[in-house]
Amino acid sequence: MGLSAFAQDLLSKGQFVNTDVELLLLDDVCRKLLDRSSYVASLTGSPLLDSKGDKGLVLLDAIQQPLIGYKRNGNEQIKVLSGIFTYHRIQKYISADKSLTSVPVFLLHKPPTSEIRELLLLNELTRNLLKQCFLGSSSQLADHLYAWFGCLDNQSLFENELWLQLFPSIKTKPDLCEWLGISSKTFVPSCNRRGNE
């Protein structure tokens, strides 16, 4: 089952619940994906520093950019699959201020497959990256995309099965570069300069 099929009846697969922030934990599949590329280190601009008065704004993030998670085998901990920027903001906030005790989470009734968990996070990260262009260079963009999708030497991002599921209409490097308005000559991962795809 692909992500589109999974998401078609998503609202019947879970519900929003108010959740203790101490129970939130990043899903293992998501952690491995994030370990492939440090997106936080590449963000442009200064980091948002929350003060004690920003509790409401952190809650607003949790509503505008919700967390999706699941419980495994009756465990009370909620494994977070999506809403990664919100998750990191919550973790940062509660490390300094314990007044935030709960946030809404879309809690799935059962854990999705590891492929769906990976696709959920890839969808979130890639769509944010491509639509909000929060990186400073097309080379950085290429670095993250190739890392997130696990493209090894001589593997094409645009032939990657996960890429094809999420972006079936973007079939080539020129398609992506034209859509983003960037040069295809600079959309090359810096770790190993590749030829044209």
Salt bridges, closest charged atoms under 4 A:
ASP9 OD1 - LYS13 NZ 3.20
ASP27 OD1 - ARG117 NE 3.05
ASP28 OD1 - LYS79 NZ 4.00
ASP50 OD1 - ARG89 NH2 2.54
ASP61 OD2 - ARG89 NH1 2.61
GLU76 OE1 - LYS71 NZ 3.45
GLU118 OE2 - ARG36 NH2 2.82
